[in-house]
Amino acid sequence: MRPSDDAAARLAGHAFRDPALLAQALTHRSAGAPHHERLEFLGDALVGLIVAEALYRRWPKADEGAMTRARAELVRESSLARIARALDLGPRITLGPGEMKTGGHRRDSILSDALEAVVGAIYLAAGFAGCRAAVLPWFEPLVADLPTGGIGKDPKTRLQEWLQARQRPLPAYELLDEGGEEHARVFLVRCILADPALGAEGSGSSRRAAEQAAAAAVLEQIEAGQP
């Protein structure tokens, strides 16, 4: 579906003088050229910079590690997809027939890519100041949801550091199962340690999330004193 001028203004917080630019940002490659991949490349860098600047200004006492973890949380695929849904982006994305049939407009990967492409389009139309003014409010609810003390290290990192500190082999992650609809995938992963001999399973909406859940389960065993 191509966005109307009114929808474009509501969507982006910016009235595009060239509707074709926004139309390109909302065209998936499955629908043919011109599609949004080049704009997505640009938008990815812009989102990272806008979020990094916001964290730098709002967290004056945070160290680099805390800000890096917070930025990773804010710009990851699921977070961008959450923003895209809040903007009702899905119905405005032009998809090819195959992606339409599989519910691509609801898939996190497609939504997050489209959001980044829209950011790239706003930048080309309005410059960096205009882009930041339009985009920063999208992230404010996510920033507000961050823990007051900042984001702690994720379970995979904590497990790796625990093992490295003891000069023990790093964990292996095995994908056990993958299922569900295309827009609601469920992954099952097992985390395996050689020393100590431990293992645990975790599930999530992405392989990364499942690996994190499995690592967290192994850490719980370690903290319970099982090794």
C-alpha positions as CSV (number, residue, x, y, z in Angstrom):
1,M,0.0,0.0,0.0
2,R,1.4,3.4,-0.9
3,P,1.1,6.1,1.7
4,S,-1.0,9.2,1.1
5,D,0.4,12.6,1.8
6,D,-1.6,12.9,4.9
7,A,-0.5,9.5,6.2
8,A,3.1,10.4,5.4
9,A,2.9,13.5,7.5
10,R,1.4,11.6,10.5
11,L,3.8,8.8,10.1
12,A,7.1,10.6,10.0
13,G,6.4,13.8,11.8
14,H,7.5,15.5,8.7
15,A,5.7,16.5,5.5
16,F,7.5,15.2,2.5
17,R,7.7,17.5,-0.4
18,D,8.6,14.5,-2.5
19,P,6.1,11.7,-1.8
20,A,8.2,9.4,-4.0
21,L,11.0,9.4,-1.4
22,L,8.7,8.1,1.3
23,A,7.1,5.6,-1.1
24,Q,10.6,4.2,-1.8
25,A,11.4,4.0,1.9
26,L,8.2,1.9,2.4
27,T,8.9,-0.4,-0.6
28,H,10.3,-3.8,0.3
29,R,12.8,-5.3,-2.2
30,S,10.3,-8.1,-2.9
31,A,8.1,-5.5,-4.6
32,G,10.8,-4.5,-7.0
33,A,12.9,-1.4,-7.6
34,P,13.2,1.3,-6.4
35,H,13.2,-0.3,-3.0
36,H,14.3,0.8,0.5
37,E,17.7,-0.9,1.0
38,R,19.9,2.1,0.3
39,L,17.7,4.3,2.6
40,E,17.8,1.6,5.2
41,F,21.6,1.6,5.1
42,L,21.6,5.4,5.7
43,G,18.9,5.2,8.4
44,D,20.7,2.5,10.3
45,A,23.6,4.8,10.9
46,L,21.4,7.8,11.7
47,V,19.4,5.8,14.3
48,G,22.6,4.7,16.0
49,L,23.9,8.3,16.2
50,I,20.6,9.9,17.3
51,V,20.2,7.3,20.1
52,A,23.9,7.6,21.1
53,E,23.6,11.4,21.4
54,A,20.4,11.1,23.4
55,L,22.0,8.7,25.9
56,Y,25.1,10.8,26.2
57,R,23.1,13.9,27.1
58,R,20.5,12.2,29.3
59,W,22.9,10.0,31.2
60,P,25.8,12.4,32.2
61,K,27.3,9.9,34.7
62,A,27.0,6.7,32.7
63,D,30.2,5.1,31.4
64,E,30.8,3.9,27.9
65,G,29.8,0.3,28.7
66,A,26.4,1.3,30.1
67,M,25.7,3.5,27.2
68,T,26.8,0.9,24.7
69,R,24.5,-1.7,26.2
70,A,21.6,0.8,26.3
71,R,22.1,1.8,22.7
72,A,22.1,-1.9,21.7
73,E,18.8,-2.4,23.5
74,L,17.2,0.6,21.9
75,V,18.3,-0.1,18.3
76,R,17.9,-3.8,18.1
77,E,15.4,-5.3,15.7
78,S,12.6,-5.9,18.2
79,S,12.8,-2.4,19.6
80,L,12.6,-0.8,16.1
81,A,9.7,-3.1,15.2
82,R,7.9,-1.9,18.3
83,I,8.3,1.7,17.2
84,A,7.2,0.7,13.7
85,R,4.0,-0.8,15.1
86,A,3.3,2.2,17.2
87,L,3.5,4.3,14.0
88,D,1.2,1.8,12.2
89,L,4.0,1.3,9.6
90,G,3.1,-2.3,8.6
91,P,0.0,-1.6,6.5
92,R,1.9,1.2,4.6
93,I,4.8,-1.1,3.5
94,T,4.6,-2.2,-0.2
95,L,5.4,-5.9,-0.4
96,G,5.7,-8.5,-3.1
97,P,3.0,-11.2,-3.4
98,G,5.1,-13.8,-1.6
99,E,5.7,-11.6,1.5
100,M,2.1,-10.5,1.5
101,K,0.9,-14.1,1.7
102,T,3.2,-14.9,4.6
103,G,2.3,-11.8,6.6
104,G,5.5,-9.9,6.0
105,H,4.0,-6.6,7.2
106,R,3.9,-8.1,10.7
107,R,7.4,-9.4,10.7
108,D,10.0,-7.7,13.0
109,S,12.8,-7.8,10.4
110,I,10.7,-6.1,7.7
111,L,9.2,-3.5,10.1
112,S,12.6,-2.6,11.5
113,D,14.2,-2.3,8.1
114,A,11.3,-0.1,6.9
115,L,11.6,2.1,9.9
116,E,15.3,2.7,9.3
117,A,14.6,3.5,5.6
118,V,12.0,6.1,6.7
119,V,14.7,7.7,9.0
120,G,17.0,7.8,6.0
121,A,14.3,9.4,3.9
122,I,13.6,12.0,6.5
123,Y,17.3,12.9,6.7
124,L,17.5,13.4,2.9
125,A,14.4,15.6,3.0
126,A,15.1,17.6,6.2
127,G,18.7,17.3,7.1
128,F,20.1,16.0,10.4
129,A,18.4,18.5,12.7
130,G,15.0,17.9,11.2
131,C,15.6,14.1,11.2
132,R,16.6,14.2,14.9
133,A,13.6,16.3,15.8
134,A,11.2,13.8,14.1
135,V,12.9,10.6,15.2
136,L,14.0,11.2,18.8
137,P,10.4,11.3,20.2
138,W,9.8,7.8,18.8
139,F,12.5,6.4,21.2
140,E,11.5,8.4,24.3
141,P,9.1,5.7,25.6
142,L,11.8,3.1,25.2
143,V,14.4,5.2,26.9
144,A,11.9,5.8,29.8
145,D,11.5,2.0,30.1
146,L,15.2,1.5,30.6
147,P,16.3,0.6,34.2
148,T,17.3,3.6,36.2
149,G,20.8,2.2,36.8
150,G,21.3,1.4,33.1
151,I,21.4,-1.9,31.2
152,G,23.3,-4.7,32.7
153,K,25.4,-7.1,30.7
154,D,23.4,-9.7,28.8
155,P,23.4,-13.3,30.0
156,K,25.7,-14.5,27.1
157,T,28.3,-11.9,27.9
158,R,28.1,-12.7,31.6
159,L,28.5,-16.4,31.0
160,Q,31.4,-15.9,28.7
161,E,33.2,-13.6,31.1
162,W,32.6,-16.1,34.0
163,L,34.2,-18.9,31.9
164,Q,37.1,-16.8,30.6
165,A,37.9,-15.6,34.2
166,R,38.4,-19.3,35.1
167,Q,40.1,-20.2,31.8
168,R,37.4,-22.7,30.9
169,P,36.1,-23.5,27.4
170,L,33.4,-21.1,26.0
171,P,29.9,-22.4,25.6
172,A,28.3,-23.9,22.5
173,Y,24.8,-23.0,21.4
174,E,22.8,-25.6,19.5
175,L,19.6,-24.8,17.6
176,L,17.1,-27.6,18.6
177,D,14.0,-26.4,16.9
178,E,12.5,-23.6,14.9
179,G,8.8,-23.2,14.2
180,G,5.7,-21.0,14.2
181,E,4.3,-18.7,11.6
182,E,6.7,-16.4,9.7
183,H,5.6,-13.4,11.7
184,A,5.8,-15.2,15.0
185,R,8.8,-17.6,14.9
186,V,9.8,-19.5,18.0
187,F,13.4,-20.8,18.4
188,L,14.6,-23.4,20.9
189,V,18.3,-23.4,21.7
190,R,20.5,-25.4,24.1
191,C,23.5,-23.9,25.8
192,I,26.2,-26.5,26.5
193,L,29.3,-26.1,28.8
194,A,32.2,-28.6,28.8
195,D,33.6,-27.4,32.1
196,P,31.6,-27.5,34.3
197,A,29.4,-30.0,32.5
198,L,26.2,-28.1,32.3
199,G,23.4,-27.5,29.8
200,A,20.1,-25.7,29.6
201,E,17.5,-24.8,27.0
202,G,15.9,-21.4,26.2
203,S,13.3,-20.2,23.8
204,G,12.6,-16.9,22.1
205,S,11.2,-15.1,19.1
206,S,14.7,-15.0,17.5
207,R,17.8,-17.3,17.7
208,R,19.6,-14.5,19.6
209,A,16.8,-14.3,22.2
210,A,16.7,-18.0,22.6
211,E,20.5,-18.1,23.1
212,Q,20.2,-15.4,25.7
213,A,17.5,-17.4,27.5
214,A,19.6,-20.5,27.5
215,A,22.6,-18.7,28.8
216,A,20.5,-17.2,31.6
217,A,19.3,-20.7,32.6
218,V,22.9,-21.9,32.7
219,L,23.9,-19.0,34.9
220,E,21.1,-19.8,37.2
221,Q,22.5,-23.3,37.6
222,I,26.0,-21.9,38.3
223,E,24.7,-19.4,40.8
224,A,22.8,-22.2,42.5
225,G,26.2,-23.8,43.1
226,Q,25.6,-26.9,41.0
227,P,29.1,-26.9,39.3
